[in-house]
Amino acid sequence: MSDALELRLTELEIKLTFMDETVRALAEADADQSRRIVALESLLRAARNELAALRQSQADDPRLEPPPPHY
């Protein structure tokens, strides 16, 4: 094999190695983002449920509330 061909092959191997490392890093970042999105969706769901409960409690008839302690 000629020196030029060996040099070209070596350069291609180096580029492939860097590409493999980049793909691995991107896959890790994607997995991390996916975990964070799932966690945020869970927090959002909980906040919506809490807000719905607060709205429901505000809609209740105030006459059904017990009197304040000073009465």
PAZAPA-4460 file (N, C-alpha, C; in steps of 0.05 Angstrom, whole numbers, plus 32768, in hexadecimal, padded with zeros to 4 digits):
% residues 71
    n_x    n_y    n_z   ca_x   ca_y   ca_z    c_x    c_y    c_z   seq   type   mol
   8011   7FE9   8000   8000   8000   8000   8012   8019   8000     1      M     A
   8009   802D   7FF1   8019   8045   7FEF   8017   8056   8009     2      S     A
   802A   8067   800D   802A   8078   8024   8012   808B   8024     3      D     A
   800A   8095   800D   7FF3   80A7   800B   7FDA   8098   8012     4      A     A
   7FD7   8080   8009   7FBF   8070   800F   7FBE   8069   802D     5      L     A
   7FD5   8062   8039   7FD6   805D   8056   7FCF   8075   8066     6      E     A
   7FD9   808D   805E   7FD3   80A6   806B   7FB5   80AC   806A     7      L     A
   7FAA   80A8   8052   7F8E   80AD   804E   7F7D   809A   8060     8      R     A
   7F85   8081   8060   7F77   806D   8071   7F78   8075   808F     9      L     A
   7F90   807D   8097   7F93   8086   80B3   7F82   809E   80BA    10      T     A
   7F81   80B1   80A8   7F70   80C9   80AC   7F53   80C1   80AE    11      E     A
   7F4A   80AF   809D   7F2E   80A6   809E   7F28   8097   80B8    12      L     A
   7F3B   8087   80C2   7F37   8079   80DB   7F35   808D   80F2    13      E     A
   7F45   80A2   80F1   7F44   80B6   8106   7F29   80C5   8106    14      I     A
   7F20   80CC   80EE   7F06   80D9   80EB   7EF0   80C7   80F5    15      K     A
   7EF1   80AE   80EE   7EDD   809B   80F7   7EDC   8099   8116    16      L     A
   7EF4   8099   8122   7EF5   8098   813F   7EE8   80B0   814B    17      T     A
   7EEE   80C8   8141   7EE1   80E1   814B   7EC3   80E0   8146    18      F     A
   7EBB   80D6   8130   7E9E   80D4   812A   7E90   80C1   813E    19      M     A
   7E9D   80AB   8144   7E92   8098   8157   7E8F   80A5   8172    20      D     A
   7EA4   80B4   817B   7EA3   80C1   8195   7E8C   80D6   8195    21      E     A
   7E89   80E5   817F   7E74   80F9   817D   7E58   80EC   817F    22      T     A
   7E54   80D6   8170   7E3B   80C9   8171   7E35   80BE   818D    23      V     A
   7E48   80B4   819A   7E45   80AA   81B6   7E3D   80C1   81C8    24      R     A
   7E4B   80D8   81C6   7E45   80EF   81D7   7E29   80F9   81D1    25      A     A
   7E21   80FA   81B8   7E06   8103   81B1   7DF1   80F0   81BB    26      L     A
   7DF6   80D7   81BA   7DE3   80C3   81C5   7DE0   80C6   81E3    27      A     A
   7DF5   80CB   81F1   7DF4   80D0   820E   7DE4   80E9   8214    28      E     A
   7DE9   80FF   8204   7DDB   8118   8208   7DBD   8114   8203    29      A     A
   7DB7   8105   81EE   7D9B   80FF   81E7   7D8D   80F0   81FE    30      D     A
   7D9A   80DC   8208   7D8F   80CC   821E   7D8A   80DE   8237    31      A     A
   7D9D   80F0   823D   7D9B   8102   8254   7D83   8115   824F    32      D     A
   7D81   8120   8237   7D6A   8132   8231   7D50   8123   8234    33      Q     A
   7D4F   810A   822B   7D36   80FA   822D   7D2F   80F6   824A    34      S     A
   7D42   80F0   825B   7D3C   80ED   8278   7D32   8107   8284    35      R     A
   7D3E   811D   827C   7D36   8137   8287   7D1A   813E   827D    36      R     A
   7D13   8138   8265   7CF9   813E   825A   7CE4   812E   8269    37      I     A
   7CE9   8114   826E   7CD7   8103   827D   7CD2   810F   8299    38      V     A
   7CE8   8117   82A6   7CE5   8123   82C1   7CD5   813D   82C0    39      A     A
   7CDA   814D   82AC   7CCB   8166   82AA   7CAD   8161   82A4    40      L     A
   7CA8   814D   8294   7C8C   8146   828E   7C7E   813D   82A8    41      E     A
   7C8C   812E   82B8   7C80   8125   82D2   7C7B   813D   82E4    42      S     A
   7C8E   814F   82E6   7C89   8167   82F6   7C72   8178   82EC    43      L     A
   7C70   817B   82D2   7C5A   818A   82C6   7C3F   817D   82CC    44      L     A
   7C3F   8162   82C9   7C26   8154   82CF   7C1E   8158   82ED    45      R     A
   7C31   8157   82FF   7C2B   815B   831B   7C21   8178   8320    46      A     A
   7C2E   818B   8313   7C26   81A7   8316   7C0A   81AC   830B    47      A     A
   7C03   819F   82F5   7BE8   81A2   82EA   7BD4   8195   82FD    48      R     A
   7BDA   817E   8308   7BC8   8172   831B   7BC4   8183   8334    49      N     A
   7BD9   818F   833E   7BD7   81A0   8355   7BC6   81B9   834E    50      E     A
   7BCB   81C5   8337   7BBB   81DC   832F   7B9E   81D5   832C    51      L     A
   7B98   81BE   8320   7B7C   81B5   831E   7B6F   81B2   8339    52      A     A
   7B7E   81A7   834C   7B73   81A3   8367   7B6E   81BE   8374    53      A     A
   7B81   81D1   8370   7B7D   81EC   837B   7B65   81FA   836F    54      L     A
   7B62   81F7   8355   7B4B   8203   8348   7B31   81F7   8352    55      R     A
   7B31   81DD   8356   7B19   81CF   8360   7B13   81D9   837C    56      Q     A
   7B27   81DC   838D   7B22   81E5   83A8   7B18   8202   83A9    57      S     A
   7B20   8212   8396   7B17   822E   8394   7AFA   822F   838A    58      Q     A
   7AF2   821B   837B   7AD7   821B   8370   7AC2   8211   8384    59      A     A
   7ACB   8206   839A   7AB8   81FB   83AE   7AA8   8212   83BA    60      D     A
   7A90   820C   83C3   7A7E   821F   83D0   7A8A   8229   83EA    61      D     A
   7A8F   8243   83ED   7A9B   824D   8405   7A8A   8248   841E    62      P     A
   7A6F   8245   841A   7A5E   8240   8431   7A63   8224   843E    63      R     A
   7A70   8212   842E   7A76   81F8   8439   7A90   81F8   8449    64      L     A
   7A9F   820D   8448   7AB8   820F   8457   7AB1   8212   8475    65      E     A
   7AC2   8206   8486   7ABD   8209   84A3   7AC2   8226   84AB    66      P     A
   7AB6   8230   84C0   7ABA   824C   84C8   7AD7   824F   84D2    67      P     A
   7AE1   8267   84D0   7AFC   826C   84DA   7AFD   8267   84F9    68      P     A
   7B14   8262   8503   7B17   825B   8520   7B0E   8271   8533    69      P     A
   7B0D   828A   852B   7B05   82A0   853E   7AE7   82A2   8541    70      H     A
   7AD6   8292   8533   7AB9   8293   8536   7AB0   8280   854C    71      Y     A
***
